[in-house]
Amino acid sequence: MGRRHRWFRRATERWLHRAERGSGTMAAMLVCTVLLSLLASGIVAGQCWLAASTARTAADLSSLAASGDTEPTVLSGQPCLTARQVARDNGASLRSCRVDGFDVTVEVSVDSGTPFGEARARSTAGPRPGSPPGSPPRRTPPPRVAPAPGR
């Protein structure tokens, strides 16, 4: 009985040893695949973040530039032309422009270069509510600090 047991044990060990051959290669390939997937996901996320940031910047600058062209002497439509040019200069395309008095609302988009489409941003600029156009910003007095107790 001892010989059969030893023979079975040796045969099983040989089979297990042969069955595990190449498993290190497969484990290394799995690790590389996971790392490459994480790297690709990080690159796509970075591209989306960059496109969103570019869209926000272009929207803000476009609305600010267009709100400067809303003087009563300026022809209608000029603010939107200014917004379109500023958006284009900042790598975005103007999707919509609305002039409401002295306020200008623009929406721009930037292609993210990913399967997730484009990044959009909206911004509104104009004078502070209640202030006439061209008036300097109202200065607020500095906050009063209460004296320390015991002085």
WOTAWO-V557166 format. One record per backbone hydrogen bond with DSSP energy under -0.5 kcal/mol. CO is the residue of the C=O (numbers start at 1). NH is the residue of the N-H. Records with the same first field share a line. If there is no record, write none. Layout:
CO->NH / NH
//
This chain:
1->5
2->6
3->7
4->8
5->9
6->10
7->11
8->12
9->13
10->14
11->15
12->16
13->17
14->18
15->19
16->20
18->21
20->23
22->26
23->27
24->28
25->29
26->30
27->31
28->32
29->33
30->34
31->35
32->36
33->37
34->38
35->39
36->40
37->41
38->42
39->43
40->44
41->45
42->46
43->47
44->48
45->49
46->50
47->51
48->52
49->53
50->54
51->55
52->56
53->57
54->58
55->59
56->60
57->61
58->62
59->63
60->64
61->65
62->66
63->67
64->68
66->69
67->70
71->74
75->78
77->81
78->82
79->83
80->84
81->85
82->86
83->87
84->88
85->89
86->90
87->92
88->91
93->109
96->107
98->100 / 105
100->102 / 103
103->100
104->125
105->98
106->123
107->95 / 96
108->121
109->93
110->119
114->117
117->112 / 114
119->110
121->108
123->106
125->104
128->131
132->135
144->146
148->151
//
